[in-house]
Amino acid sequence: MSDQRRQQIEEKKAKLEAMRIARKNRQIARTSGAADTPPARELDRADMDRVLDDILGPPSGTGSPGRTHSPSVNQFSSSGRNSPASNVPLDRGSPRPPYAVSSGGTDHVIDREMTPRVVLDLIDIQQDLFELPQKTRTMYEKHIQTVEVETEAPETVEDKIRQQLIVQQTLESERIAYEQALEEEAAKLDREIEQEVRELSEEERAAFLSDPKVVDFVDDSTKIFHRVLNDHYNYMSDYTQGTETGGDDSEGRRVKRVCEFWNERYGKNRSITDVDWSPKFPELTVASYNKNHAALNEPAGIVAVWNTHSVERPEFVFHSQSDVLSVMFSPFHSNLIFGGTYSGQILLWDNRSKHLPVLKTPLSAAGHTHPVYAIQMVGTQNAHNLITSSTDGTVCSWLVDMLAQPQETLELIHAGHNKTGEVAITALDFPNNETTTFWVGTEEGNVYQANRYDRAGAKAGLNQYDVYKGHSGPVMGLHFHPLAGPVDFSDLFLTSSVDWTVKLWRAKSLAKPSTAPQAIAPLYSFDEADDYVYDVKWHPQHPALFGTVDGSGKFDLWNLNTDTEVPVVSTSVGSGRAINKLQWNKDGRHAALGGSDGKLYVYDIGDMATSRGEVEWSEMQKVVAGIHTNGVEVGR
């Protein structure tokens, strides 16, 4: 029911109630005045004549023998005014009996003086009969409280009485008609209200619930409802009362789970393949999911946007015809989300549209035809490109508003490979403030540097000479140090691998490219993991802090300024199943962890996210200067 219709019904209800109150008040008023005023009733002509006869008495000469009565009509005197009622026609020449009318007293008694007269023999004569003139009748209206009857001033009492009776009869009939109209209007309003609030049938209910506008309204309103329910703010806080802070000082150093995102409809039998935080809304995070093999009718890939204020259901759900292996928010358009799929397609979703992508790349040789595990946006607000890579060694650059074909395509080929020259890319990252040179991790365990364009001393494509060797299994994660402090550590990067290790590297300077094959060894190796290390990320604010997730379900935090041998905090996440992806939010306070059980976890690391200013950067500089390789043999 629309707001306008609901308002009309409310107005009708108010009108009906006012009518009922007015009718009740009138009934009370009539009841209270019943003792003083007799109830009025309708009077006919005979009743009016009887009333006049009672007042005036019987006409003179009634019952006299030999008198002939004419029809009972009112006659007029020569002046045209009504004479007293009489049934005896008088001779024209006979004198009129004088009537002395007295209005004294409350009963209006009429005194009559009869003068003797000679009784004459009456003869039949013909006399014209005149009709009474029609008097103007003023009908009673609801907005008129007094009735003004414009007639000639009556000279006789009977005229006054007759007029009063007529007015009283008219008012009573109008009152009765008005009461009937009110009753009919009240009954009509009751029927309309009953019709509006009637119960819907099953067919009407089904049609109503299937209306797209109703579905959208319910979806939006329930999202707001869930946000309120999951908001842990204490609305009963009394700020006038002081509180004692006698807690443990180490409380802030503990890693706490903030929330767990899970919905059986979207996460059952699926694994999270990638996660990312919204650059504009800090409460939003996105997760990509692979195929649910137990439900063939469901979309193969799903992307869900979750809100930390509503953990039971996602804000948005997007569909894909293939498993979504990588996902990211656009850093320059908060409504856009990009995804890379197992089939090689690049998809673009818009949260202002429905579940399906608004743009997608074609399945052709012009783009990717192999799984896309890594995507990244480079550039500025006015000039940026989406960089994607697949396991066949293809790196593509796309304009975000034109995915029909890539802007540029780069084939990474290594001539030293025995069977094939393709470089199977599993991880990719750009150093800070760099848009043309990037590093890739491969299935063979090596890390390579590549260029998008030709530059001084190096050609576009893979750098054949510099090989970062250290892992004995596929590289699952690669991340460069963020440029966020007084000391530049942007040449340091971390890699994680299925060989259960995390390694720290220093990227070779681009100003001094190698002219001969050279193997570059890692600076340090962290070997405390108990399973595959699926991802590693530097902290965005603290220079010496980074996190790792592994196949045993552990989330480890390392602080190189504190200890390089063991993590400062190790936390078991969820049910102990593998954690596939890690991503920090903008301020580094929260970490989003994507699990192979289809659950997305958000953890708060407390005061560990806060650095001590320049002291931390100075200590990190000393640690890096003193680190040496841990004895891993690096071949050439």
C-alpha positions in Angstrom: 0.0 0.0 0.0 1.4 3.4 -1.0 2.0 6.2 1.5 -0.7 8.3 -0.3 -3.3 5.6 0.0 -2.4 5.0 3.7 -2.8 8.7 4.4 -6.2 8.7 2.8 -7.3 5.8 4.9 -6.1 7.5 8.0 -8.0 10.7 7.1 -11.2 8.6 6.6 -10.7 7.0 10.0 -10.3 10.4 11.6 -13.4 11.7 9.8 -15.4 8.7 10.9 -14.4 9.1 14.5 -15.3 12.8 14.4 -18.7 11.9 13.0 -19.3 9.4 15.8 -18.3 11.8 18.5 -20.6 14.5 17.1 -23.5 12.1 16.9 -22.9 11.0 20.5 -22.8 14.6 21.7 -26.1 15.4 20.0 -27.7 12.4 21.5 -26.6 13.5 25.0 -27.9 17.0 24.4 -31.3 15.7 23.3 -31.5 13.4 26.3 -30.6 16.1 28.7 -33.3 18.4 27.3 -36.1 15.8 27.1 -37.7 16.8 30.4 -38.2 20.4 29.1 -39.0 19.9 25.5 -41.3 17.2 24.3 -40.2 15.2 21.4 -41.2 16.6 18.1 -43.2 14.6 15.7 -44.5 15.1 12.2 -47.9 16.8 12.0 -50.5 16.4 9.2 -53.2 18.9 8.2 -55.9 17.3 10.4 -53.6 17.5 13.5 -53.0 21.2 12.8 -56.8 21.8 12.5 -57.4 20.0 15.8 -54.8 22.1 17.5 -56.5 25.3 16.2 -59.9 24.0 17.3 -58.6 23.4 20.8 -57.2 26.9 20.9 -60.1 28.8 19.3 -63.0 26.6 20.4 -65.8 25.2 18.2 -67.1 27.6 15.6 -70.3 29.5 16.4 -73.6 28.2 15.3 -72.4 24.7 15.1 -75.3 22.2 15.0 -78.0 24.9 14.4 -80.9 23.5 12.5 -81.5 24.5 9.0 -77.8 25.6 8.4 -76.0 24.2 5.4 -72.2 23.6 5.7 -69.9 24.2 2.8 -66.7 22.3 2.3 -64.1 22.9 5.0 -61.9 25.5 3.3 -60.3 28.7 4.6 -62.0 31.8 3.3 -60.4 35.2 2.9 -61.8 38.5 4.0 -61.9 41.5 1.7 -58.4 42.4 2.8 -57.0 39.1 1.6 -55.9 37.9 5.1 -57.0 34.7 6.6 -60.1 34.9 8.8 -60.8 32.5 11.6 -61.8 29.0 10.6 -65.5 28.7 10.0 -67.7 26.2 8.3 -70.7 28.6 8.0 -70.9 30.7 4.9 -72.1 34.2 5.8 -74.2 36.5 3.8 -72.3 39.2 2.1 -74.4 41.9 3.6 -74.5 40.4 7.1 -72.3 41.9 9.7 -69.1 40.1 10.7 -69.0 38.7 14.3 -66.5 40.7 16.2 -63.8 38.5 17.7 -61.7 40.0 20.4 -58.4 38.2 20.3 -56.2 38.4 23.5 -52.7 37.1 23.7 -52.3 37.6 27.4 -51.3 34.6 29.5 -49.0 31.8 28.7 -51.8 29.6 27.2 -52.8 32.1 24.6 -56.5 32.0 25.6 -58.8 33.6 23.0 -61.7 35.5 24.5 -64.7 35.7 22.2 -67.6 38.2 22.6 -70.7 37.1 20.8 -73.1 39.9 19.7 -76.7 38.9 19.1 -77.7 38.9 15.5 -80.7 38.0 13.5 -80.8 34.5 12.1 -81.7 34.7 8.4 -82.7 32.0 6.1 -79.7 30.8 4.2 -79.8 30.3 0.5 -77.4 28.5 -1.6 -75.0 30.7 -3.5 -72.0 30.1 -5.6 -68.8 31.5 -4.2 -65.3 31.4 -5.6 -62.8 29.4 -3.7 -59.2 30.6 -3.3 -56.1 28.6 -2.6 -53.8 29.5 0.1 -50.7 31.4 -1.3 -47.5 29.4 -1.3 -45.2 30.6 1.4 -41.5 30.6 1.0 -39.9 27.7 2.8 -36.3 28.0 3.9 -34.6 24.5 4.1 -32.3 23.8 6.9 -28.7 23.4 6.1 -25.8 22.1 8.1 -23.9 25.4 8.2 -27.0 27.5 9.2 -27.8 27.7 12.9 -30.9 29.9 12.6 -33.8 29.9 10.2 -35.3 33.1 8.9 -38.7 32.9 7.4 -39.6 35.8 5.3 -43.4 36.2 5.5 -45.8 38.9 6.2 -46.2 39.7 9.8 -49.0 37.6 11.1 -51.8 39.4 12.6 -53.5 36.4 14.1 -52.3 33.9 16.7 -53.2 30.9 14.5 -50.8 32.1 11.8 -48.0 32.3 14.3 -48.7 28.9 15.7 -48.9 27.4 12.2 -45.6 28.9 11.2 -43.9 27.6 14.3 -45.2 24.1 13.7 -44.1 24.2 10.1 -40.6 25.4 11.0 -40.4 22.8 13.8 -41.5 20.1 11.4 -39.0 21.2 8.8 -36.1 21.3 11.2 -37.0 17.8 12.5 -37.2 16.3 9.0 -33.9 18.0 8.1 -32.3 16.6 11.3 -33.5 13.1 10.5 -32.2 13.4 7.0 -28.8 14.6 8.2 -28.5 11.8 10.7 -29.3 9.3 8.0 -26.6 10.8 5.7 -24.1 10.6 8.5 -25.0 7.0 9.1 -24.6 6.2 5.4 -21.2 8.0 5.2 -20.0 6.1 8.3 -21.1 2.8 6.8 -19.3 3.6 3.5 -16.1 4.5 5.3 -16.2 1.3 7.3 -16.6 -0.7 4.1 -13.7 1.1 2.4 -11.4 0.6 5.4 -12.3 -3.1 5.7 -11.6 -3.6 2.0 -8.2 -1.9 2.2 -7.0 -4.0 5.2 -8.4 -7.3 4.1 -6.2 -10.4 4.0 -4.4 -11.2 0.8 -5.0 -14.5 -1.0 -2.2 -16.9 -1.7 -2.0 -15.8 -5.3 -2.0 -12.1 -4.4 0.6 -12.7 -1.7 2.9 -14.6 -4.2 2.5 -11.8 -6.8 3.3 -9.2 -4.2 6.4 -10.9 -2.9 7.7 -11.5 -6.5 7.5 -7.8 -7.4 11.0 -6.6 -8.1 10.4 -3.3 -6.2 9.3 -5.3 -3.1 12.3 -7.6 -3.4 14.7 -4.6 -3.6 13.0 -2.9 -0.7 13.1 -6.0 1.6 16.8 -6.6 0.6 17.8 -3.0 1.4 15.9 -2.8 4.6 17.1 -6.1 6.0 20.7 -5.0 5.3 20.1 -2.0 7.5 18.5 -4.2 10.1 21.5 -6.6 10.2 23.9 -3.7 10.5 22.1 -2.5 13.6 22.0 -5.9 15.1 25.7 -6.5 14.6 26.8 -3.1 15.9 28.4 -3.7 19.3 28.0 -0.2 20.4 26.6 0.0 23.9 23.6 2.3 23.7 23.1 2.2 27.5 26.5 3.7 28.2 26.5 6.2 31.0 29.2 8.8 30.3 28.7 10.5 33.7 30.2 7.5 35.5 33.9 7.1 35.7 35.6 3.8 34.8 38.7 2.2 36.2 41.3 0.9 33.7 43.0 -1.8 35.7 43.4 -4.2 32.8 46.5 -6.0 31.6 49.0 -3.8 29.6 49.5 -6.6 27.2 45.8 -6.6 26.3 46.4 -4.6 23.1 49.1 -7.0 21.9 46.8 -9.9 21.6 45.3 -10.7 18.2 41.5 -10.6 18.4 39.0 -11.9 16.0 36.6 -9.1 15.1 34.1 -11.1 13.0 33.6 -14.1 10.8 31.8 -13.8 7.5 29.9 -16.8 6.5 26.7 -17.6 4.6 25.8 -21.2 3.8 24.1 -20.3 0.5 27.3 -18.7 -0.9 30.1 -20.3 1.0 29.1 -24.0 1.3 31.6 -26.3 -0.4 33.6 -23.3 -1.7 37.0 -21.9 -0.9 38.1 -18.2 -0.8 40.7 -17.6 -3.4 41.4 -13.8 -2.9 40.4 -10.9 -0.6 40.7 -7.1 -0.8 39.6 -4.0 1.2 37.6 -1.1 -0.1 39.8 2.0 -0.5 36.9 4.3 0.3 34.7 2.4 2.8 36.8 0.9 5.6 34.0 -1.5 6.7 33.8 -3.2 3.3 35.9 -6.2 2.1 35.5 -8.4 -0.9 36.2 -12.1 -1.3 36.2 -14.3 -4.4 35.1 -18.0 -4.4 35.8 -21.0 -6.5 33.3 -23.6 -7.8 30.9 -25.6 -5.6 31.1 -29.1 -7.2 28.1 -30.3 -5.2 25.7 -27.7 -6.8 25.9 -27.7 -10.5 23.0 -25.3 -11.0 24.7 -22.5 -9.0 27.2 -20.0 -10.6 30.7 -21.5 -10.9 32.3 -18.4 -9.4 31.1 -15.9 -6.8 32.3 -12.6 -5.6 30.8 -11.3 -2.3 31.2 -7.9 -0.7 31.0 -8.1 3.1 30.3 -5.4 5.7 31.8 -5.6 9.2 28.4 -4.3 10.5 26.5 -7.2 8.9 28.1 -10.6 9.2 25.2 -12.9 8.3 24.7 -11.8 4.7 26.9 -10.0 2.1 26.1 -6.5 0.9 26.5 -7.5 -2.8 26.9 -10.9 -4.6 28.3 -11.1 -8.1 28.3 -14.2 -10.4 30.8 -15.6 -12.8 30.7 -18.5 -15.3 34.1 -19.6 -14.1 36.0 -19.8 -10.8 37.1 -16.4 -9.7 40.8 -16.7 -8.7 41.7 -13.1 -8.0 39.7 -10.0 -7.1 40.2 -6.4 -6.2 38.4 -3.1 -5.6 39.2 -0.4 -8.1 41.3 2.2 -6.1 39.9 5.0 -8.2 36.2 4.0 -8.6 34.6 2.8 -5.4 31.7 1.1 -7.2 33.9 -1.1 -9.5 35.3 -4.6 -8.7 37.6 -6.5 -11.0 38.1 -10.3 -11.1 40.3 -12.8 -12.8 38.9 -16.2 -13.6 40.1 -19.7 -14.2 39.0 -19.5 -17.8 41.2 -16.5 -18.4 38.4 -13.9 -18.6 38.7 -10.5 -16.8 35.4 -9.4 -15.4 34.2 -6.0 -14.2 31.2 -5.7 -11.8 29.4 -2.6 -10.7 27.6 -2.6 -7.3 25.0 -0.3 -8.8 23.8 -3.0 -11.2 22.7 -6.6 -10.8 24.7 -9.8 -10.2 26.2 -10.2 -13.7 29.4 -8.4 -14.8 28.9 -5.2 -16.8 32.1 -5.7 -18.8 34.2 -8.8 -19.6 37.1 -9.7 -21.9 36.5 -12.1 -24.8 37.7 -15.7 -24.7 40.2 -15.3 -27.5 43.9 -15.3 -28.2 43.9 -11.5 -27.9 43.6 -11.9 -24.1 44.1 -14.6 -21.5 43.2 -18.2 -22.1 44.8 -19.6 -18.9 44.0 -19.0 -15.2 44.5 -15.5 -14.0 46.0 -15.6 -10.5 47.3 -12.0 -10.2 45.7 -8.6 -11.1 46.9 -5.1 -10.1 46.0 -1.5 -10.8 48.9 0.9 -11.6 48.9 4.6 -12.4 47.0 7.6 -11.2 43.4 8.8 -11.0 43.6 10.3 -14.5 45.8 7.7 -16.1 45.7 4.1 -14.9 45.8 0.6 -16.2 44.7 -2.8 -15.0 47.6 -5.3 -15.2 46.7 -9.0 -15.3 48.8 -12.1 -15.7 48.1 -15.8 -16.4 49.9 -19.1 -16.0 50.8 -19.2 -19.7 53.2 -16.3 -19.2 51.0 -13.6 -20.7 50.8 -10.2 -19.1 48.0 -7.8 -20.4 47.3 -4.1 -19.8 43.7 -3.0 -20.0 41.8 0.2 -20.0 39.1 -0.2 -17.4 36.3 1.1 -19.6 37.3 -1.0 -22.7 37.8 -4.7 -22.1 37.1 -5.8 -25.6 40.8 -6.1 -26.2 44.0 -5.4 -24.2 45.8 -2.2 -24.7 49.1 -4.1 -24.7 50.1 -7.8 -24.5 53.4 -9.0 -23.2 54.7 -12.6 -23.6 57.2 -13.6 -20.9 59.4 -16.3 -22.4 62.6 -17.7 -20.9 65.0 -19.2 -23.4 66.8 -21.3 -20.7 63.8 -23.6 -20.0 64.2 -27.1 -21.3 60.7 -28.1 -22.4 58.9 -24.8 -22.9 59.8 -21.2 -22.8 56.7 -20.1 -21.0 56.9 -18.7 -17.6 53.9 -19.8 -15.5 53.1 -16.7 -13.4 51.5 -17.4 -10.0 52.2 -14.0 -8.3 52.9 -10.4 -9.5 53.7 -7.1 -7.8 55.0 -3.6 -8.7 57.3 -1.7 -6.4 56.0 1.6 -5.0 55.9 4.5 -7.5 56.7 2.1 -10.3 54.4 1.4 -13.3 56.7 -0.2 -15.9 58.9 -2.7 -14.1 57.4 -5.6 -12.1 58.4 -8.9 -10.5 56.7 -12.2 -11.0 56.7 -15.5 -9.0 56.4 -18.7 -11.0 55.4 -22.3 -10.6 59.0 -23.4 -10.7 59.9 -21.4 -7.6 61.9 -18.7 -9.3 61.3 -14.9 -9.3 61.9 -12.8 -12.4 62.0 -9.1 -13.2 60.2 -7.9 -16.3 59.5 -4.6 -18.1 56.4 -3.4 -19.8 58.3 -1.2 -22.2 61.9 -0.9 -23.5 64.0 1.2 -21.3 67.7 2.1 -21.1 69.8 -1.0 -21.2 66.8 -3.4 -21.1 64.2 -4.5 -23.5 60.5 -5.1 -22.9 59.7 -8.6 -21.6 61.4 -10.9 -19.2 64.9 -10.1 -17.8 66.8 -13.3 -18.9 69.9 -12.7 -16.8 68.6 -11.9 -13.2 67.0 -15.0 -11.6 65.9 -14.8 -8.0 66.5 -18.4 -6.8 65.7 -19.7 -3.3 62.4 -21.6 -3.3 62.0 -25.2 -4.1 58.3 -25.0 -4.9 55.8 -22.7 -6.6 55.7 -19.1 -5.3 52.3 -18.4 -3.8 52.8 -14.8 -2.6 55.0 -11.8 -3.5 54.8 -8.4 -1.9 57.1 -5.3 -2.0 57.7 -3.1 1.1 55.4 -0.1 1.1 56.9 3.4 0.9 55.4 4.9 4.1 58.2 6.3 6.2 61.4 8.3 6.5 63.5 5.5 5.2 63.0 4.0 1.8 62.7 0.1 1.9 60.9 -0.2 -1.4 63.6 -2.4 -2.8 62.8 -5.1 -0.2 60.1 -7.8 -1.1 58.9 -11.0 0.6 57.8 -14.2 -1.1 56.0 -17.3 0.3 56.0 -20.8 -1.2 54.7 -24.3 -0.8 58.2 -25.2 0.4 57.0 -24.0 3.9 59.3 -21.0 3.8 59.1 -17.2 3.5 62.1 -15.4 2.1 63.3 -11.8 2.2 64.8 -10.4 -1.0 66.4 -7.2 -2.2 65.6 -6.2 -5.7 68.5 -5.4 -8.0 68.9 -1.8 -9.1 67.4 -1.2 -12.4 70.1 1.3 -13.2 72.7 -1.6 -13.3 71.1 -4.4 -15.5 73.1 -7.7 -15.7 74.7 -8.6 -19.0 75.2 -12.3 -18.1 73.1 -14.9 -16.2 73.2 -14.2 -12.5 71.4 -16.0 -9.6 70.3 -13.7 -6.8 70.0 -15.2 -3.4 67.5 -14.2 -0.7 68.6 -12.0 2.2 66.9 -14.2 4.8 64.7 -17.2 5.1 61.9 -17.7 7.7 61.5 -21.4 8.2 59.0 -21.7 11.1 55.9 -22.6 9.2 54.3 -26.1 9.6 52.7 -26.2 6.2 52.4 -24.5 2.8 52.7 -20.7 3.2 50.0 -19.4 0.9 50.4 -15.7 1.3 52.6 -13.0 2.9 52.0 -9.2 3.2 54.1 -6.3 4.6 52.2 -4.2 7.1 51.2 -0.8 5.5 52.4 1.4 8.5 54.9 -0.6 10.6 58.3 -1.0 8.7 59.3 -4.2 10.4 56.0 -6.0 10.6 54.6 -8.5 8.2 52.0 -11.3 8.3 51.8 -14.8 6.8 49.1 -17.5 6.5 49.6 -21.2 5.9 47.9 -24.5 5.2 47.6 -25.4 8.9 45.3 -22.4 9.5 47.8 -20.2 11.3 48.1 -16.5 11.1 51.6 -15.4 12.1 52.9 -11.9 12.8 56.6 -11.2 12.4 58.4 -8.2 13.8 62.0 -8.0 12.5 62.9 -5.4 15.1 61.9 -7.8 17.9 62.8 -11.3 16.6 63.9 -12.7 13.2 63.7 -16.4 14.3 60.1 -16.8 15.4 56.9 -14.8 15.0 55.9 -12.5 17.8 52.3 -13.8 17.7 50.9 -17.0 16.2 47.1 -17.5 16.0 45.1 -20.5 15.0 42.2 -19.3 12.8 38.8 -21.0 12.5 38.6 -24.8 12.4 42.3 -25.2 11.5 41.8 -25.5 7.7 44.1 -23.7 5.3 44.1 -19.9 5.0 44.6 -19.0 1.4 44.9 -15.2 1.4 45.8 -12.2 3.7 45.1 -8.5 3.1 45.6 -5.6 5.5 43.2 -2.7 5.6 44.4 0.9 5.0 45.5 1.7 8.5 46.9 -1.8 9.2 44.7 -2.3 12.2 42.7 -5.2 10.7 43.7 -8.1 8.6 41.2 -10.0 6.3 41.9 -13.8 6.1 40.3 -15.9 3.4 39.9 -19.6 4.4 39.6 -22.8 2.3 36.4 -23.5 4.3 34.7 -20.6 2.6 34.8 -18.3 5.7 36.2 -14.8 5.7 37.9 -13.8 9.0 38.7 -10.3 10.2 41.4 -9.9 13.0 42.4 -6.9 15.0 46.1 -6.9 15.9 45.8 -4.2 18.6 48.7 -1.8 19.4 51.1 -3.9 17.3 49.9 -1.9 14.3 51.3 1.3 15.9 55.0 2.0 15.3 57.2 4.1 17.6 57.9 6.7 14.9 61.4 7.1 13.5 62.8 4.7 16.0 61.2 1.7 14.3 62.6 2.8 10.9 66.1 3.2 12.3 66.0 -0.2 14.0 64.7 -1.8 10.8 67.6 -0.2 8.9 70.0 -1.8 11.3 68.4 -5.2 11.1 68.5 -5.2 7.3 72.1 -4.1 7.3 73.1 -7.0 9.6 71.1 -9.7 7.9 73.0 -12.3 5.8 71.9 -15.2 3.9 71.0 -18.3 6.0 73.2 -20.7 4.1 70.9 -21.6 1.3 72.9 -22.7 -1.7 72.1 -20.6 -4.7 73.0 -22.0 -8.1 73.9 -20.0 -11.1 
